[in-house]
Amino acid sequence: MNEEQVKENLMNKLSLTGLSEEKQAMIIGDIAEALLKAIFLETMNKLGEDGRAEYEKLIESGAFPEEIEKFLDLKIGGYPVMVEKVIVDFIEDIIPN
């Protein structure tokens, strides 16, 4: 699920289409921030202490996003699937069926 799909999914599930674009952007921005935090926390949890230390060194070295993604793929098997699961679980948690 890419960023645009997540945004569209949230817009529909939260019935934001009746709000002004400014309000929609504000709400989606707040949700995106919380979602990124959830992804980060799960990533750090999966990396463990040693992986977190390696991650910090990578960040401090000024690594490019592609390098970081490659590192996460290597350290966390199925990293994109993990991110997808965090997104789905997050949406299910905030939006009652």
N, C-alpha and C positions, 0 to 999 in steps of 0.2 A: 504494500500500500504506500503510494507516494504522498508527498505533502499535500498536493491538490486533492487527492482522493480523501485524505483524512479531513481536510477542511470541508469538502462537499458533504461528507458523511455527517460531520458535526452540524453543519448548517441545516441539513434535513432533519436529523434526529432531534435537534433542539428547537426546531421551528423558528429559526432566526430570519427567515426570508421576509417577514413582515416588518423587520426593524430597518432603520436607516443603515446605510453602508458603514457609517462611522461607528455606530453601536455594534454592528456585526463584527467589524474589525477589532474593536476593543475586547469583545467577549472571546472571539477566536484567539486573539493574542494572549489573553490571560490563560485560556485553556491550553494553548500551545506551550506556554511557559511551564505550566504544571506537568504536562505530558513529557517535555524534555527532561524535567527533573526526575520523573518516574523512570524514564529510560536510563538516565545517568546512574541513578541509585541501583537499578537492577544490573547494569553493566559493572559497576564497581563491586557489587556483591559477587557476581560471577567471576570476576578477575581474581579475587582473593588478595591477600596482603602482598605477595610477590608481584602479581600482575599489576596491582595498583602502583607499586613502586616503579615498575617498568613504564607504565603509562605516564606517570608524572615526569619521568626523565624524557620521554618522547615529547610531551607537551612543552617542557622547558627548553628543549632543543629547537623548538620552532618548526616541528614536523608539519608537513602539508596534510590536509584532510584525507587525501588518498592513502598516505602512509599510516595514519591513525586507523583508518578503516581496515587496512590490510592487517595491522597489528591485532585489532579486535577480532577479525575473522580467524586469525591464527590462534589466538588465546581462548576464544569462546566459540567452540564449534557451533555452527549454525547461527552466528550472530544476527544476520538479517531476519531469521525466523524468530529469534528471541525478541527483537525490536517489534516485529509484527504482533507478537503475542502481547507485549506490554501495551501496544496501542489498542488492540481489541479489548483487552481486559480493562483498560482505563476508560474507554468509551462505555463499556457495559456497566462499570461502576458508577459513572456519573449520570447515565441516562437509564432510568427505569423502563422496563419493557411494558 
